[in-house]
Amino acid sequence: MSTRSTSTFGHVALIVAHCAGMIDLMALPVWVGTLIQYYKLDPQQAGGLATLFLIGAVLSSVFLASRFQRVKGRWVAAGGYAIAATCFGLLSQPLDYTTMAVLHAAGGLAAGAALSATHGTIARSANPHLKFAMVGVGLGVFAVLFLGTSPKAIAAAGGYLLFAIFGAVMLLAALVCAIGFPEPELAPADRQGAPVATIPRAVWFGILGISAMALVQSMIFSFLERAGNDRGFSLNAITGVLVVLGFVNLLPAALAAFFEKRWSARRVLLVGPVIQALLAATIMNAPGFYAFAGAASVFVAVMIFTHTFAFGLMARLEPSGRAMAATPAMLMVGAAIGPVLGGTLVKTAGYGSLGLAALLIGSLAVLCMSRLPGHAPSSLAQEPA
């Protein structure tokens, strides 16, 4: 069975590409906040720009996923991030709202395509679970650095710096991908006709389950700071929670790699949405600060841990890489819907309604995850080379 080994720089390229493509989800609060505070947009306008970027990423991810095996991953990744860098570079200049909207949509289309190529390549590795955990750890480190430094830098230099930072990250990713983006470790024919096989029904249910969890995460995370503030917690206390959350997020991907052979993937996928929903309900209904802080600190980590197991299992069930190339769509469709849905619920029924919604959506996620098997069939399973 033919396999390729990925070089050290190839692994670095995958990490950089993953960080660049996921920067929108990681930086969403800073992004929207900057547009409101420095560009004087109202919340609807600011959220609309971020949503345009996310919708663009979803559309390009869905389009590319079905064609993943017919494209050259290196040039899709490098070209996509180069176009996104150009869009963000232009956004760092004074522009009218319509032009900003067009550039956000174009940047999302480009970055989504690049991230799809990245995730499809990871899926066609000898051990997709371990590889996805590796890039997840890299994103955790990047998130701590970005969230720890960018707000103060933007406050000192002005809102334009946010888009300059985004552009620099995308440009770096484009260069690194052009030089060292790896080929998939497993050739398409390595797994019994993967190029022509249909995507298993169980994988579609897994995709819906991850999308539901992404919806819960974005719906709750978007209003975490506001919920704490309206409950009377101080700004310093809430900021402290967010800092702790950032450091906690360094752990779940590494823990998922450690427990890969020790815990059943199916059990993790059944329990993950339940824990996520219970934490969401606690965050939105906790009467005291410590319950709020404890639940908020580990809330995002549950999604990262669960998604790593889901990615590894579904990549083995659907070894062509097509389904996992749609990972950006799975995550970002929830990120695009979550703030709007959450805002509507808060406006009409208060923060407590978010907890109830999380429990209902979490139940749907569990139902979907229950359709996945505990492991891939032996004919498809592939141990690390």
Secondary structure, DSSP 8 states (H G I E B T S, - for coil): --B----HHHHHHHHHHHHHHHHHHHTHHHHHHHHHHTS---HHHHHHHHHHHHHHHHHHHHHHHTTGGGS-HHHHHHHHHHHHHHHHHHHTS---HHHHHHHHHHHHHHHHHHHHHHHHHHHTSS-HHHHHHHHHHHHHHHHHHHHHHHHHHHHHH-THHHHHHHHHHHHHHHHHHHHH----SB-GGGGSSTTT----HHHHHHHHHHHHHHHHHHHHHTTHHHHHHHTT--HHHHHHHHHHHHHHTTSHHHHHHHTTTTS-HHHHHHHHHHHHHHHHHHHHH-SSHHHHHHHHHHHHHHHHHHHHHHHHHHHHHSTTSHHHHTHHHHHHHHHHHHHHHHHHHHHHH-THHHHHHHHHHHHHHHHHHTTS-SS--TTT-----
